[in-house]
């Protein structure tokens, strides 16, 4: 006669299909979830594929002035302060902070040194060649800092979380302000 049906899955709990309530493979045996060839949906949220080539290209084009600006923005983001508050701390005008965050190359070296000292950074001259282990590379700047822009081409606020919206999400949101833009942002949860 017939042999008892043994569970094909390497599960220590169950001896036959359906014994183990924790094992999804056992509950669905003889079909497995991988057998379903239904329509696949694009992942949403942080699982959406990121524009890696665009980030790498933007990192390759970074200038020293832009790096200083990114450090200032990172400092503001980590402390959740406005440009006005940073300007007050540095003794600058708010517009000077805004210009420095875009490109600090117009500032004097002494001004940049003072600003970086407030953020816990310093300017260093390193020998040309292979980088040292403690050298900061451009890999630390992610997608929000490198490629995420609003409809006017400006960076998103440093205190907000950048969200990449797929084409399907943009079509679904048609009628909302800014629905054609691939990047959106939201205030971080308190």
N, C-alpha and C positions, 0 to 999 in steps of 0.2 A: 503494500500500500503506500500511501502518500507519506512522504517525510514531512514533519512539522515545518511550517514556514518560519525560518529564522530571520531575524532582522539583519539586513546587510550592512548596517551602519556600525562603526566601531564605538558602540555605546556600552558603558559598563552597567548601566541601570536596567536596560530592557533586554528581554530575551526574544521577544517577537514584536512585529510592528504594532505600534499603538500603545505599548506598555509605558513608554516614557513620555510624560507630558511636557518635559523640558526640551526634548529633541525634535526640532521641526522636521528634520529629515525622516525620522521615524513616523511622525504623524502623517506625513504626506506620501509615504512609501506606498506603492512602487513608483509613483511620479515624484519628481523632485522639483523644487522651485526653479531650477535652471532649465527644466524642460519647457517652461512657458516661453513662447516666442511672441508675446503680445507686444503692443507698441511701447517703445521705450520713451520715457519722458526725459527731457533735459533736466539735470540737477539744478536746484535753486539755491540761492543764498551763497554761502562761502564755498560750496562745492562747484560753482560755475568755473569753467576753465578761464584762466586769467591770461591777459595778453602778454605773454612772456617776452616775445620778440620786441614788442613796443617798450617794455621796461628795460630790456638789455640795451636797446638803441638809445633810450633816454639817459641811461647810466653812462654810456660811452660818450655822450655829448656834454656831460656835466662839466662846468667850469668851476674854478675855485670860488668865485663869487656866488655861484648857485649853491655850492656845498655849504658855504657859510649861512646862506639863507635857509637851507634845509635844517641846519643845526638850530637856528633861532626858532623856526617853526616847531621843531621837535620839542624844544625847551618849553614853548608855550603850550603845546599839546599835553605834555607830561604834567604840567602844573595847572592846566585848565584856566589860563589867564588870557586876557584880550591883548590886542596890540597896544591899546592905550595903557594898560597896566605895565606891560613890558617897557614901553616908552618912558613911563614915569620912573621905573626902576633904573633904566639906563641913563636917564637925563636927556632923552631924545624927544623929538616930536613923533606923534603917531604915524605921520606920513613917512618919516625917515625909517621907522621900523618896517612899514609896508614895502618901501623901496628896497630895503636891505634884504627882506625875505625873498624878493623876486631875484635880485642880483646885487650882491654887496660889493661888486668890483669897483664901484665909484667911490666907496668909502676909503679913508686913509687906513694904512696898516695899523696905526696906533688905535684908531677907533674900533677896528675889527678885533684887535687883541683885547680891548676892554670889554667888548660885547661877549666875546667867546669866554673870557674869564668868568663872567657872570653865569654862563651856562655850564661851567665845569669843563670847558675845552680849552685848548691852546693851539697856537700855530706851530707847526714843526716843519723843519726842512730835513728831508731824508734822502739818502743816497739813491741815485737812479739804479735800478736793478731789481732783483727779487725782493719782495716785501718781507718785512719782519713779521714775527708772529703776533705782535701787539699792535700792528698798524691797522688803522680803520680803513676798510674798503668800502666801495660804493654799493656792495651787496646789502648793506643795512637799510638802504632806502627801498621801500616797497612800492606796491602799485599806487596807493593813494598819493604818495609824494611825487612819483615819477610821471604817471600818465593820466590820472583821474582829473578831469577838468569839467567845469560847468558849461552852460551854453555860451557864455561870453569868453571862454578860453582861460578862465582863472582857476586856480586850485580851489579845492573844496576846503571848508573851514577845518583848521587843525584839531579842533576839539570834537569833531563829528566823526562818525564811522562811515566810510565810503562803501557804497553798495553798487556792484555792477549789475545792470539789468539787461537781460537777454532781449533779442528782437521780439520774441513772443510776449514778454512782459510789457514792453513798450507799446505794442499794438493793443494789448489788453487795457492799458491805462490811457488809451486815446481819449482826448477831451480834457485831461488834467494838464495843468501848467507844467511845461518842461517834459512832457511825455516822450519827446523824441530823443532826449539825451540819454546816452548809455550809462552815465554815472549819476547816482543820486546819493544823498547823505541823510543821516538822521542823527539827532542828538543822542549821545550815549545814555544808557539807563543809569539812573542814580543809585 
